[in-house]
Every structure is written in structure tokens, then in C-alpha cells.
Amino acid sequence: MALHIEECLMRFGPIRGWWAFPIERLIGAFQHTNTNWKFGELEETLMSSYGVGSNIRIMLNSNRYPPILAECKDALTKFLGQDAIATLTIEALHVDADTANDTFRFDTTGNLVAEVPWHKMTHLPRDVYHALLKVIPSSGSTMARPTQNAFLYSHITMHGRKLSTARAAYRDSLILYRQTANSIVVAGSIQTIFARPNGRSPEGTLLASHYIAIRPFKDQEIQLPDPYLQYPVFGSQLWSDELDSELHVISPRDVICQFAACRYAPGLMVIIPLRLI
């Protein structure tokens, strides 16, 4: 639209909301480029470059890249930044600890690449530990019974989105998630984020599995008609605003997205998924 203002004004009128980050970047590139008034080929070249850059980011987060990229991976990572490399299809996690300023890097299997300062561990709350015991047998862990000690975090940043505990930042704690791959979507509030020891790497480094403890909003029948269901593309719907007493423990990979919540009626809220498309 920004490249064809006159045509878009004629077709759609003067008022139109739109969001297109690649086009915003394209406009920024034009502002610093001598175009010589040659439009068309220039846009195609720039968009192709963005596509190549996106493919490189995906390759850098997998093991499917040529040896030539391996030689410059560190330089590209430093130049692009970890948040820029992270995409919606390749999970990259960065974690800031409650008790330190260190940033820890996780690989795509959920294991810590950097060593956690285990001497700063603390006891998990009793209800969180009991919820953890329900999921450990099916998680493939090599430990017969998990220790109650864990390393606590105030937040994690995933795909550039900050997930926090409710105590640290309530709005950042509101998420949609699945307990299992095939289960229904649940809305909840993050209560605890933690890592626990889970074996050692071939190099002898102590690895960690990380988890999120969530208190779901009550799944109760809504008596009022839900006006948002007729617009499924937006994903909004009515939900109870009362938290359940039960705790769910999941992996960060089971988080679908965050959501915003607005009061709709006594005991009800409308949730708006903040999913990137």
C-alpha cells in the first residue's frame, strides 16, 4: 500500500488500518537508497534479500546448514542478535534468572547450553512439586523421582515475547496453552517458572529441563451468548475470569501465545489472542 498510495486511496478510501512489517522495513530501506526512480526491480531485489535473510536465520537454528555457514555462525549471531534469529517455527529461549543478571541459552530440545548456577536453587512450592510429579513419568526424564530443588526465574523471553510469573508482571503471565499435544486450548496465568537438573551432556555439563506452572481459568459454562464466536478469524471469546485451584505444569514449548483480557461482565472476560501471524 505504501508503494502505491494513489491507487490505494482510489480503491479503499483515506481510512484504512494495516500492518505489514516487511513493507515498513522496505520503506526504511528506500529512505537510505538511491533509487534513481527505478521502481519494481528494486522492490523485488529488496524483498528477495529479506527472504534470503529469513532462510539463513532458520538454518542457523537447525543442524541443516552448509559448512560455510558454520564458519561464520558466531559472527552472524552476534550481528543479528538472538531475538532476531528466533522465529515462529524455530524455538529459541533466553532466560533471565531471578537471582542473577546472567542470560541462559536453551537448545531446541529444551536442554540448557549454558550451565545454571545450581548453588542458587531453592525448594519448589509444595503444590508446584505435586503438579510436577504428574507430568514427569510421561516426559521421558531419566530421573526416577525429581528433586524438589529447582532454579526459579522471574521470566523467559520466547520469540521476542516476555512470559512472566503473575507476581512479576500479571499481564505478561496470561497465556493460552495445551497440556498435551492433542488436548484442548486452555487459558491460564503463569505462577512459577523453573528449571531442574536432568542428567549430563556428553561433555559432562549438568543439563536442565525447564517448566512453567500455570493456574488455569475455570472452565465453566458461559450463560451469556458469545458474540465473538461468529468471528473465528480473530480468535476472541468469552472466558471465566476466576482462576482454578488446580495447577498445570507444562514445557514452554506447549505455550501457544499470550492473550490480552478485558472485562466483559461480572465473572466474565473476553480474551484476545496475541498470536503473530
N, C-alpha and C positions, 0 to 999 in steps of 0.2 A: 504493500500500500504506500509506503513512504517513497518508493521509487516512481510511483505513478499517481501523484496527488491529484492532478486534474481529472484523470479518468475515474478515480475512486470517488471524488466529490460528485461527479455527474451520476455515478451508479448508485452510491449509497447515501449521499447527503453529507452535511457538515458534521454530524454527530455519530461517532462510531467508536466503540471501545474495542481495543485489540491488544494482544500481547504476542510478540514474536522476537524472542531474544536473539536469534541469529541475524534478523534484519537490523536490530539495534546495533549489533556488532558491525554489520555491514555499513551502516551509516557512519559509525565511528571510523571505520577504515577509509571511507570516502573523504572524510574531513581531513585526512592526512595523506591523501593520494592525489597525484597529478593525473586526472582522468583524461585530459585532452578532449573532453566531451564525447568520448567513445564508450557509450553505454551498451550493455548487452553482453559482449565478450568479457568485459571487466567483472560484472556481477557473477558470471559463470565461473570465472577463474577464482574469485574470492570464495564462493560457496564450495567449489571443489576443494579448495585448500582447507576450509573448515571440516569438510568430510574426511579428508586425509588425516587431519589432526585428531578427530574423534576416533578414527580407527586405530591410530597409534596409541591413544590413551587406553583403549580396550585391550590391545595386545600387551601393553606394559603391565596390565593387571592379570594377565594369564601367563601360562607357560608356552604359548603358541606364538612366539616371535622369533625372527631370524637372529643368528649370532651377531650381526652387525648392530642390532638394537641393544643387545646385551651389553655391548661395549660402552654405549652412551646412555644407558638407562638411568644411572645415578644423576647424570647431568640434566636429562630431561625431567626427571622427578623434581630436582631442585628448581628448575626453571618454571615448570608448570604448577608445582605445589600439589600436595596430596589431595586437597579438596577438589582441585581442578581435574585430577586424574580420575577420581571416583565418579562412576556413572550409575544410572539406574539399573543397569544389567550386571555390573561387576561390583560386588560389595566390598567396600573399604571402610574400615573403622578406625577412628582415632579416639583415644580415651584420655581424659584428664582426671587425675585422681583427686579424691577429697583432700588427702593429706600431703600432696606434693604438686609441684608445677610440671612434673615430667609428663610427656606425651608418649603413649604406648601404641605400637603398631600391631594390628592383627592381620593374619593372612585370611584367604577366602574360606578356609576350613574352620575358622574360629579359634585358632591357636595363636598365642602371643608370639610375636617375633622378638620383641624386646623383653628382658627379664623384669618381672614385677618385684618390687621391694617387699618380699613376703614378711619381713620383720614388722611391717606396719599392719598386719592382718588383725581383724577383730572378730568377735563372735557374731554370727548371724542372729537376728531376732528369731525367737522360737517358732513363730508362725511361718516365717520365710523358710526356715530349715525344714519344717514338716512338709511344706509345699514342694521343696526341692526333692525330698525323698520320693515323692510320687512320680517324678519325671526321670530321675537318674537311671532306674532299671531299663528304660527304653531309649536311653540316649547314647548307648554304645560305650559308656565310660568303662575304663579298665579297673576302676576302683570299686571294691565290693560295697563299701559304705562311705559316703562322702564325709569329710571332716566338717565340723560346724564352723571352723575358722574360714574367713573369706576376706578378700581385699575389696573395700567399698569405694564406689565412685559417686560423685555428685551428678555427673552427666557423661554422655557419649555423643560424638558427632558422627552422623551416618548420612552419607550422600549430601553433606553440607547442611543437614538438618540437626539441630541440637535437641537431644532427648534428655530430659532431666527428671529427677525424682520430684514428687509433689512438694516435698519440703523445700527443695531448692528453687523450683520455679513451676508453679502449678500448671500454667498454660502449656509449658513445654512437656508436661507429663502426660497429656491427653493423646492417646493413640488408638488406632484400630489394628487388630492383630488376630492371628489364628493360633489356637492351642496346638493343633496338628495341621499337617499339610491339607487334609481334606475336611477340616472342621469349618463351622460357620464363622463369619466375621464377628468379633466381639469388640466393644468399646470399653476402654478402661483407663485407669490413672496409674502411672508408674510409682511404686512405693520404694523399691530398692534396686540398685544396680550393683552387681558384684562379680568377682572372679574367684575361682577356687582352683587349687592345684589339680592337675590331671596328667600325670606322667612326665616323662622327659623326652626331649628330642634326641636324635642320633648323636648330636654333639654334647649331650649331657645337660642341656639347659632345661630348667624346670618350666613346663608349659602350663597354660591355664585355660580353663573353659569359662566363658562369661555368660551371665544370665541376667534376666530382668524379671523382677517380681511385680506383678500388676494386680490391682484390685479392680475387678470389672464393675461396670454399672449394671444395676439389676435388670435382668431380662424379664420384664413383666408385660402383660398385655396392655396396649395403649387403647384407652376407651374412646379417645377423640379420633376422627378421621385424619389421616396423614396426608396433607395437601402436597407434600413433596414427592410422593411416590409416583405421581404422574409425570415427573421429570427425572427419569432414572439416569440421564447422562450427567447430572450434577452430583449424584450420589448422596444428597442430603436426605435426612429422615428424622423422625421424632424418636426420642430415647428417654428413658427414665434418668433423672439427674441424681438418683440415690445410689451410692456405692454399696456393693455386696460385701459381706464379711469374709467371703472366701478369697484366697489368694491363688493366682496362677503364676507359675514360673515358666518362662519361655526363653529361647535364644533370641538375640537381637535380629537374626535373620527372619524370624517369624513376624516381625513388625511390618505392617502394610504401609501405614503412613500416619502422620499426625492428623488431628482434626481440631477445628475451632467449634466452640459451643456457645449458643445464645439461648437465653431463657425464652420459652415459648408459652408455658402456662405453669401453674403450681405443680411441682413434681415432674415437669417435663422440660426437655431442652431439644433444640434442633441442632444436629451435628453436621458440620460442613467439612468433608474430607479435604485435606491439603495435599493431595497427591499430584506429583509432577507428571505431566503427560508428554 
